[in-house]
Amino acid sequence: MNPLNLPIVRTARDLDEINTAAKSGYLIVIQKAETNPPFGRTLNIYRNTKSGLYSQEPLTLDNAPEKWETVLGPWEYFPPRFKIPFAAYLVPTDLPVGTQVWLEDVIEDFHQNPYQEGEPRLTQTQATWNGKNFDIPNPANQDF
């Protein structure tokens, strides 16, 4: 989805893709690919006092909560989204500063407009090339 028909900037998610793009003459802009709040989950580990089995959810067929005890938690867990903890935007070397582009795979964690359905993380968006990186507008103010 590129509703404004902007030039597309692709993202490489592994070193082979990054090196192939570098050999092809792209400017490589590497970013950390970390999971940050609010994309974490609160986890608990429970033990069923009757069966001795463990679960992340204290559920039973008869839904009797007194049969479960918390053995670990709660804690915030931020699951990794990708195989490696970095990625790179592949920028054409002749892209003028100030150009608006479409990032088809956003590396940074941004929470998209809370009124949009689906993925809570912003996965694609428009951005402006500043010569070193991309300025991404506040996703909560975007309406695509």
ZIVEN-V869208 format. One record per residue. N is the residue number from 0. NEAR is the number of other ideal C-beta (glycine too) atoms within 10 Angstrom. Layout:
{{N,NEAR} {N,NEAR}}
This chain:
{{0,7} {1,14} {2,9} {3,9} {4,7} {5,14} {6,12} {7,12} {8,21} {9,15} {10,20} {11,22} {12,17} {13,14} {14,11} {15,9} {16,15} {17,19} {18,13} {19,13} {20,19} {21,14} {22,8} {23,8} {24,10} {25,20} {26,17} {27,13} {28,17} {29,12} {30,15} {31,11} {32,19} {33,15} {34,16} {35,13} {36,9} {37,8} {38,15} {39,13} {40,12} {41,9} {42,13} {43,15} {44,14} {45,20} {46,17} {47,15} {48,10} {49,11} {50,10} {51,7} {52,8} {53,12} {54,14} {55,12} {56,7} {57,18} {58,14} {59,14} {60,5} {61,6} {62,8} {63,11} {64,9} {65,9} {66,16} {67,19} {68,10} {69,11} {70,10} {71,12} {72,13} {73,11} {74,11} {75,10} {76,11} {77,13} {78,9} {79,10} {80,15} {81,13} {82,8} {83,10} {84,11} {85,16} {86,23} {87,24} {88,25} {89,21} {90,21} {91,14} {92,7} {93,8} {94,15} {95,8} {96,9} {97,10} {98,17} {99,13} {100,21} {101,18} {102,22} {103,15} {104,13} {105,21} {106,23} {107,17} {108,18} {109,19} {110,14} {111,19} {112,15} {113,8} {114,7} {115,14} {116,6} {117,7} {118,9} {119,15} {120,17} {121,19} {122,14} {123,17} {124,19} {125,17} {126,20} {127,14} {128,22} {129,11} {130,10} {131,9} {132,14} {133,22} {134,10} {135,17} {136,12} {137,8} {138,17} {139,14} {140,7} {141,15} {142,8} {143,13}}
